[in-house]
């Protein structure tokens, strides 16, 4: 047998907060966060901070951004997060300052042990360093660090960390030229 999901269990304290807090956040995210007009950036920053996210000055998050566990997210000053981005924050997501994140970017920190029949869940952090630009429809895998000043091309899959100051693209994304 490759995997037996009836034996799967989420480890104690994996979410980082109680089940009630998790459910309350998901309710707030689907209503007060998602229904807010686009220009209410300060309202969305407030809601994320209320649930433990570290959000810097001048951060712009669109109302369609989805955050699994805000208490595992840190976004530094003057960063933009575009429409339909998903911060799947089973592990920590750290985004630096002056980072431009376009639409439909998927930050994935979660993974499963495919070699185990129990299919254990785990997490690895994702880090986006200062002054990077992540363009449309990019996938960022668990454990990846995007180097300072990188540009990640549209529809790329970033499976490994990228060096500072490079334009990277492809599936999997590779450094192509200096920025």
C-alpha positions as CSV (number, residue, x, y, z in Angstrom):
1,X,0.0,0.0,0.0
2,X,1.4,3.4,-0.9
3,X,-0.8,5.5,1.4
4,X,-3.6,4.8,3.8
5,X,-5.4,8.0,4.6
6,X,-7.5,6.5,7.4
7,X,-4.3,6.5,9.5
8,X,-3.5,10.2,8.7
9,X,-3.6,12.6,11.6
10,X,-2.6,16.3,11.8
11,X,0.1,16.6,14.5
12,X,-0.8,18.4,17.7
13,X,-0.1,22.2,17.5
14,X,0.6,21.9,13.8
15,X,-1.8,24.8,13.0
16,X,-0.2,27.0,15.7
17,X,-3.6,28.1,17.2
18,X,-6.8,26.4,18.4
19,X,-9.3,24.9,16.1
20,X,-11.7,27.7,17.2
21,X,-9.2,30.4,16.2
22,X,-8.6,28.7,12.8
23,X,-12.3,28.5,12.1
24,X,-12.9,32.1,13.2
25,X,-10.1,33.3,10.9
26,X,-11.6,31.4,8.0
27,X,-15.0,32.9,8.7
28,X,-13.5,36.5,8.9
29,X,-11.4,35.9,5.8
30,X,-14.4,34.8,3.7
31,X,-16.6,37.7,4.8
32,X,-15.1,40.8,6.3
33,X,-11.8,40.5,4.5
34,X,-13.1,39.2,1.1
35,X,-16.1,41.5,0.9
36,X,-14.1,44.7,1.7
37,X,-13.8,47.2,-1.2
38,X,-10.4,47.2,-2.9
39,X,-9.3,50.6,-1.4
40,X,-9.7,49.4,2.2
41,X,-6.1,48.2,2.4
42,X,-5.8,49.4,6.0
43,X,-8.9,47.3,7.0
44,X,-7.3,44.1,5.6
45,X,-4.0,44.9,7.3
46,X,-5.9,45.3,10.6
47,X,-7.7,42.0,10.2
48,X,-4.5,40.1,9.5
49,X,-2.7,41.8,12.4
50,X,-5.6,41.0,14.7
51,X,-4.9,37.3,13.9
52,X,-1.2,37.6,14.5
53,X,0.3,38.4,11.1
54,X,3.2,40.8,11.1
55,X,2.3,43.4,8.5
56,X,4.5,46.4,7.7
57,X,3.7,49.9,6.7
58,X,2.1,50.6,3.4
59,X,1.4,46.9,2.6
60,X,-1.3,46.6,-0.1
61,X,-3.3,43.3,-0.1
62,X,-6.2,42.8,-2.5
63,X,-9.5,41.4,-1.0
64,X,-9.2,38.2,-3.0
65,X,-5.9,37.2,-1.2
66,X,-6.3,34.0,0.8
67,X,-4.2,33.3,3.9
68,X,-4.4,30.0,5.6
69,X,-2.9,30.9,9.0
70,X,-2.1,34.6,9.4
71,X,-0.1,34.1,12.5
72,X,2.5,32.3,10.3
73,X,2.9,35.2,7.9
74,X,5.2,38.2,7.9
75,X,5.1,40.9,5.2
76,X,7.5,43.9,5.4
77,X,6.9,47.5,4.4
78,X,5.6,48.7,1.1
79,X,4.9,45.3,-0.4
80,X,2.0,44.6,-2.8
81,X,0.0,41.3,-2.9
82,X,-2.2,41.0,-6.0
83,X,-5.6,39.4,-6.8
84,X,-6.2,35.7,-6.2
85,X,-2.9,35.1,-4.4
86,X,-2.8,32.2,-2.0
87,X,-0.5,32.2,1.1
88,X,-0.8,28.5,2.1
89,X,0.9,29.1,5.4
90,X,1.1,25.7,7.1
91,X,4.7,26.8,7.6
92,X,6.0,30.4,7.8
93,X,5.9,32.8,4.9
94,X,8.2,35.7,5.1
95,X,8.0,38.4,2.5
96,X,10.4,41.3,2.5
97,X,10.0,45.0,1.8
98,X,9.2,46.6,-1.6
99,X,8.2,43.2,-3.1
100,X,5.7,43.2,-5.9
101,X,3.5,40.1,-6.1
102,X,1.3,40.0,-9.1
103,X,-2.0,38.0,-9.5
104,X,-2.5,34.3,-8.9
105,X,0.7,33.5,-7.1
106,X,0.6,30.4,-4.9
107,X,3.0,30.2,-1.9
108,X,3.1,26.6,-0.8
109,X,4.7,25.7,2.6
110,X,2.9,22.4,3.0
111,X,3.9,18.9,2.0
112,X,3.3,15.2,2.8
113,X,5.8,12.3,3.2
114,X,4.9,10.3,0.1
115,X,7.2,7.5,1.3
116,X,5.1,6.9,4.4
117,X,1.9,4.9,4.4
118,X,0.6,7.4,7.0
119,X,1.1,10.3,4.6
120,X,2.4,12.6,7.4
121,X,1.9,16.3,6.8
122,X,4.8,18.7,7.2
123,X,5.8,22.3,6.4
124,X,8.9,24.2,5.2
125,X,9.2,28.0,5.2
126,X,9.0,30.2,2.1
127,X,11.1,33.4,2.0
128,X,10.8,36.2,-0.5
129,X,13.6,38.7,0.0
130,X,13.4,42.5,-0.5
131,X,12.7,44.1,-3.9
132,X,11.7,41.0,-5.7
133,X,9.0,40.9,-8.3
134,X,6.9,37.7,-8.6
135,X,4.8,37.9,-11.8
136,X,1.5,36.3,-12.6
137,X,0.5,32.7,-11.9
138,X,3.8,31.6,-10.2
139,X,4.0,28.6,-8.0
140,X,6.5,28.7,-5.1
141,X,7.4,25.3,-3.5
142,X,8.0,24.6,0.2
143,X,11.5,25.5,1.4
144,X,12.2,28.0,-1.4
145,X,13.9,31.4,-0.8
146,X,13.6,33.9,-3.6
147,X,16.8,36.0,-3.5
148,X,16.8,39.8,-3.1
149,X,15.8,41.7,-6.3
150,X,14.8,38.5,-8.3
151,X,12.2,38.6,-11.0
152,X,10.2,35.4,-11.4
153,X,8.6,35.1,-14.8
154,X,4.9,34.4,-15.4
155,X,3.7,30.9,-15.0
156,X,6.9,29.7,-13.5
157,X,7.3,26.9,-10.9
158,X,10.0,27.8,-8.4
159,X,11.1,24.4,-7.0
160,X,14.6,25.6,-5.7
161,X,15.9,28.8,-4.2
162,X,17.0,31.5,-6.6
163,X,20.1,33.7,-6.4
164,X,20.0,37.4,-5.7
165,X,19.3,39.8,-8.6
166,X,18.4,37.3,-11.3
167,X,15.5,37.0,-13.7
168,X,14.3,33.4,-13.4
169,X,11.6,31.6,-15.3
170,X,10.5,28.3,-16.6
171,X,9.1,25.0,-15.2
172,X,11.1,24.5,-13.1
173,X,12.3,28.1,-12.9
174,X,16.0,28.6,-13.5
175,X,18.2,31.8,-13.4
176,X,18.3,33.2,-17.0
177,X,20.1,36.5,-16.7
178,X,21.0,39.3,-14.2
179,X,18.3,41.8,-13.5
